[in-house]
Amino acid sequence: MEGAVSGLKSPFKKNIFEITKLESILFKHMYKRLFDDKDVDAYLLDHPNILQQWVENRRFYNRFVKRFIDFLLALLLSILLLPLFIFAAVGIKLTSPGPIMYRGVRGAYGGGSFRIFKFRSMFVNAEQIGGGTTALNDPRITPFGSFLRKTKLDETPQLFNILRGDMSFVGPRPELLQYTEMYQGIEKLILKVRPGITDVSSLIFINLDEMVGGSDADRNYEQRVLKRKNLLRIGYVLFQSPVLDLRLFLLTLVEVFSKLSDAIFNRQK
C-alpha cells in the first residue's frame, strides 16, 4: 500500500500513514481498486465522470435495498426503545427548562436541508450563545445532557429521521449547512447518499470534543477535522456495500455499549 500512494499530490495522501484500523476499511479499497499507483489529481482530470459513475453503480442498493432495511429496522427499534425514550424525555424535563427535542438544520440527501432529531442536551438557544461545534467541557451542556451525550442516547431520536427517509443507519454524518454549501468538486458526492447515524468518521471522531478542545471549537474543527471527515465520507460513498454497512453498524454498537457501560460505571463510582 505504501508504494501505491508514495507519488500522490492531493489531500488523499494527507495522514495516509497515520490511519487507524477503522479508516483502513475504506482506504485499502480506495487505493487498490480505483487509484492504484496513479496520481489522483491527474487521474480525475483525465476521467471526470469516473466517480459519478462509480456512485451510480450503487444506486439501486442505496435507494431501494438499503432503504427497505433501514425502514424495517428503525420501526422495530422505535418500538423496542420506547421505554428509553420516555426515560430520556422525563430526565430532560426534570433537569432543565425547554423542549425535549433539538431539531437542528442539516444538509440533506440530494441537496437542500432537513431537520435532524436529537434529545436536547444543551440549554435553550445554545447555538446563539456559541458555535455549531461542541467544545470540550462545553458550558452549554446540561448535567443530564452530558449523560445523554456520553452514552450517545441523544442520537436515538434519529430513528424517526430514518422512518421519514431523511437518514439511514449508516452513511455520512449530517453536516451543518454552512459546511455543505461549501462543498466543491468530489465533495459533492457526499450528498449522493442519505446521511447516516454512523459512519467511519463518526467512529474515528467519536470523542470529537476532545479533539477540538475547550476554546474556539469551530475554528479547530474546520482546520483539524473537517477535511479529513469529508475524505472519509467520500470514501464511504464510493465503496458503500451491504458488507461495509453491516461492519460499521456492528462496530458502532460495540462503541455505544462501551460508552453506556463507562457512563453508568462512572456515575455509580
C-alpha positions as CSV (number, residue, x, y, z in Angstrom):
1,M,0.0,0.0,0.0
2,E,2.8,2.4,0.7
3,G,4.1,2.1,-2.8
4,A,0.7,2.8,-4.2
5,V,0.4,6.2,-2.5
6,S,4.0,7.4,-2.5
7,G,3.6,9.6,-5.6
8,L,0.2,11.3,-4.7
9,K,0.0,15.0,-4.6
10,S,-3.5,15.5,-3.2
11,P,-5.5,15.6,0.1
12,F,-5.8,11.8,-0.2
13,K,-2.2,11.4,0.8
14,K,-2.5,13.5,4.0
15,N,-2.4,11.4,7.1
16,I,-2.3,8.2,5.0
17,F,0.4,6.6,7.1
18,E,-1.3,7.6,10.3
19,I,-4.7,6.0,9.5
20,T,-6.4,3.9,12.1
21,K,-7.8,0.4,11.8
22,L,-11.2,1.8,11.0
23,E,-10.0,4.1,8.3
24,S,-8.2,1.3,6.6
25,I,-11.6,-0.3,5.9
26,L,-12.1,2.4,3.2
27,F,-8.5,3.3,2.2
28,K,-7.3,-0.2,1.4
29,H,-10.2,-0.5,-1.2
30,M,-9.9,3.1,-2.4
31,Y,-6.3,2.8,-3.5
32,K,-6.2,-0.8,-4.6
33,R,-9.4,-0.7,-6.6
34,L,-9.7,2.8,-8.0
35,F,-6.5,4.8,-7.9
36,D,-3.8,2.1,-7.8
37,D,-0.4,4.0,-8.1
38,K,-1.7,6.8,-10.4
39,D,-1.6,10.4,-9.3
40,V,-5.1,11.1,-8.0
41,D,-5.5,14.7,-9.2
42,A,-4.2,13.9,-12.8
43,Y,-6.3,10.8,-13.0
44,L,-9.5,12.6,-12.0
45,L,-8.8,15.3,-14.5
46,D,-8.5,12.8,-17.3
47,H,-11.6,10.8,-16.2
48,P,-14.0,13.5,-14.9
49,N,-17.0,11.2,-14.8
50,I,-15.5,8.1,-13.2
51,L,-16.5,8.9,-9.6
52,Q,-20.0,9.9,-10.6
53,Q,-20.4,6.6,-12.5
54,W,-18.9,4.7,-9.5
55,V,-21.7,6.1,-7.3
56,E,-24.4,5.5,-9.9
57,N,-23.4,1.8,-10.0
58,R,-24.5,1.6,-6.3
59,R,-27.7,3.5,-6.9
60,F,-30.1,0.5,-6.6
61,Y,-28.6,-0.7,-3.3
62,N,-28.6,2.9,-1.9
63,R,-32.1,3.9,-2.9
64,F,-34.1,0.7,-2.6
65,V,-32.4,-2.3,-0.8
66,K,-30.8,-0.2,1.9
67,R,-33.9,2.0,2.3
68,F,-36.1,-1.1,2.9
69,I,-33.8,-2.5,5.5
70,D,-33.5,0.9,7.2
71,F,-37.2,1.4,7.5
72,L,-38.0,-2.1,8.9
73,L,-35.1,-1.9,11.4
74,A,-35.9,1.7,12.5
75,L,-39.6,0.7,13.0
76,L,-38.6,-2.3,15.2
77,L,-36.1,-0.3,17.3
78,S,-38.5,2.6,17.8
79,I,-40.9,0.2,19.5
80,L,-38.2,-1.6,21.5
81,L,-36.6,1.6,22.7
82,L,-39.8,3.3,23.7
83,P,-39.0,2.9,27.5
84,L,-35.6,4.5,26.8
85,F,-37.3,7.5,25.0
86,I,-39.6,8.0,28.0
87,F,-36.7,7.9,30.4
88,A,-34.7,10.5,28.3
89,A,-37.8,12.8,27.9
90,V,-38.6,12.8,31.6
91,G,-34.9,13.4,32.5
92,I,-34.7,16.4,30.2
93,K,-37.9,17.9,31.5
94,L,-36.9,17.5,35.2
95,T,-33.4,18.9,34.8
96,S,-33.7,21.9,32.5
97,P,-36.4,24.2,31.0
98,G,-37.1,23.9,27.4
99,P,-38.3,21.4,24.7
100,I,-37.4,17.7,24.8
101,M,-36.2,17.6,21.2
102,Y,-33.5,19.6,19.4
103,R,-34.2,20.0,15.7
104,G,-31.2,21.4,14.0
105,V,-30.9,22.1,10.3
106,R,-28.5,19.9,8.3
107,G,-27.5,19.3,4.7
108,A,-29.9,16.8,3.1
109,Y,-29.6,13.9,0.7
110,G,-29.6,15.3,-2.9
111,G,-29.1,18.8,-1.6
112,G,-31.3,21.2,0.4
113,S,-31.8,20.7,4.1
114,F,-33.7,18.8,6.7
115,R,-34.4,18.9,10.5
116,I,-32.4,16.3,12.5
117,F,-34.0,15.0,15.7
118,K,-31.9,14.7,18.9
119,F,-32.8,14.7,22.5
120,R,-31.9,18.2,23.7
121,S,-28.6,18.1,25.7
122,M,-27.9,21.8,25.9
123,F,-29.6,24.8,27.4
124,V,-32.1,26.6,25.2
125,N,-30.7,28.8,22.5
126,A,-27.3,27.2,22.8
127,E,-26.4,27.8,19.1
128,Q,-26.9,31.6,19.6
129,I,-24.6,31.5,22.6
130,G,-21.8,29.5,21.0
131,G,-20.9,28.0,17.6
132,G,-22.1,24.8,15.9
133,T,-19.3,22.7,17.3
134,T,-19.4,21.3,20.8
135,A,-16.2,22.2,22.7
136,L,-14.5,20.2,25.4
137,N,-16.4,20.7,28.7
138,D,-18.8,23.0,26.9
139,P,-20.8,25.1,29.4
140,R,-23.9,25.0,27.3
141,I,-24.4,21.2,28.0
142,T,-26.8,20.4,30.8
143,P,-25.9,17.9,33.5
144,F,-28.4,15.3,32.2
145,G,-27.4,16.3,28.7
146,S,-23.8,15.3,29.5
147,F,-25.0,11.8,30.4
148,L,-27.1,11.6,27.2
149,R,-24.0,12.6,25.1
150,K,-21.6,10.2,26.8
151,T,-23.9,7.3,26.1
152,K,-25.0,8.6,22.7
153,L,-28.6,8.3,23.8
154,D,-29.1,11.8,22.5
155,E,-28.8,10.4,18.9
156,T,-31.6,7.8,19.2
157,P,-34.4,10.0,18.0
158,Q,-32.8,9.9,14.6
159,L,-34.7,6.7,14.2
160,F,-37.6,9.0,13.3
161,N,-35.5,10.7,10.6
162,I,-34.8,7.2,9.2
163,L,-38.5,6.4,9.1
164,R,-39.2,9.7,7.3
165,G,-36.5,8.9,4.7
166,D,-34.1,11.8,5.8
167,M,-31.4,9.5,7.0
168,S,-30.0,6.0,7.1
169,F,-28.4,3.9,9.8
170,V,-25.1,4.1,8.0
171,G,-24.0,7.0,5.9
172,P,-22.0,10.3,6.1
173,R,-22.9,12.1,9.3
174,P,-25.3,15.1,8.6
175,E,-23.3,18.3,8.5
176,L,-24.2,21.9,9.2
177,L,-25.4,23.8,6.1
178,Q,-22.6,26.3,6.5
179,Y,-20.3,23.5,5.5
180,T,-22.3,21.5,3.0
181,E,-22.9,24.7,1.0
182,M,-19.2,25.0,0.6
183,Y,-18.7,21.5,-0.9
184,Q,-16.6,21.6,-4.1
185,G,-15.6,19.0,-6.7
186,I,-15.8,15.4,-5.4
187,E,-17.1,16.6,-2.0
188,K,-20.5,17.0,-3.6
189,L,-20.6,13.2,-3.9
190,I,-21.3,13.2,-0.1
191,L,-24.8,14.4,-0.8
192,K,-25.4,11.5,-3.2
193,V,-26.4,9.1,-0.4
194,R,-28.6,9.6,2.6
195,P,-26.7,10.9,5.7
196,G,-26.5,8.4,8.5
197,I,-26.4,7.9,12.2
198,T,-22.9,6.4,11.9
199,D,-20.1,6.1,9.5
200,V,-16.3,5.7,9.6
201,S,-15.7,9.3,10.5
202,S,-18.2,9.0,13.4
203,L,-16.3,6.1,14.9
204,I,-12.9,7.8,14.4
205,F,-14.0,11.1,15.8
206,I,-16.3,9.7,18.5
207,N,-14.7,11.9,21.0
208,L,-14.8,15.0,18.8
209,D,-15.0,17.4,21.7
210,E,-11.5,16.3,23.0
211,M,-10.1,16.9,19.5
212,V,-11.4,20.4,19.1
213,G,-10.5,21.5,22.6
214,G,-12.2,23.8,25.0
215,S,-11.9,27.1,23.1
216,D,-12.6,28.3,19.5
217,A,-14.1,24.9,18.7
218,D,-15.5,25.9,15.3
219,R,-12.1,27.1,14.1
220,N,-10.3,24.0,15.4
221,Y,-13.0,21.8,13.8
222,E,-12.6,23.5,10.4
223,Q,-8.8,23.4,10.5
224,R,-8.1,20.0,12.1
225,V,-11.1,17.8,11.4
226,L,-13.5,18.8,8.6
227,K,-11.4,18.0,5.5
228,R,-10.4,14.6,7.0
229,K,-14.0,13.8,7.8
230,N,-15.0,14.7,4.2
231,L,-12.3,12.5,2.8
232,L,-13.8,9.6,4.8
233,R,-17.3,10.5,3.8
234,I,-16.3,10.4,0.1
235,G,-14.6,7.0,0.7
236,Y,-17.8,5.6,2.1
237,V,-19.9,6.9,-0.8
238,L,-17.6,5.3,-3.3
239,F,-17.5,1.9,-1.6
240,Q,-20.8,1.5,0.2
241,S,-22.0,-2.1,0.3
242,P,-24.0,-4.4,2.5
243,V,-20.8,-5.8,4.0
244,L,-19.3,-2.4,4.8
245,D,-22.6,-1.2,6.2
246,L,-23.0,-4.2,8.4
247,R,-19.4,-3.9,9.7
248,L,-19.8,-0.2,10.5
249,F,-23.2,-0.9,12.2
250,L,-21.7,-3.6,14.4
251,L,-18.6,-1.5,15.3
252,T,-21.0,1.3,16.3
253,L,-23.0,-1.0,18.6
254,V,-19.8,-2.1,20.3
255,E,-18.7,1.6,20.8
256,V,-22.2,2.6,22.1
257,F,-22.4,-0.2,24.6
258,S,-18.9,0.5,25.7
259,K,-19.8,4.2,26.3
260,L,-23.0,3.3,28.0
261,S,-21.2,0.9,30.4
262,D,-18.5,3.5,31.1
263,A,-21.1,6.2,31.9
264,I,-23.1,4.0,34.2
265,F,-19.9,2.8,36.0
266,N,-18.6,6.4,36.4
267,R,-21.9,7.6,37.8
268,Q,-22.1,4.8,40.3
269,K,-18.5,5.5,41.2
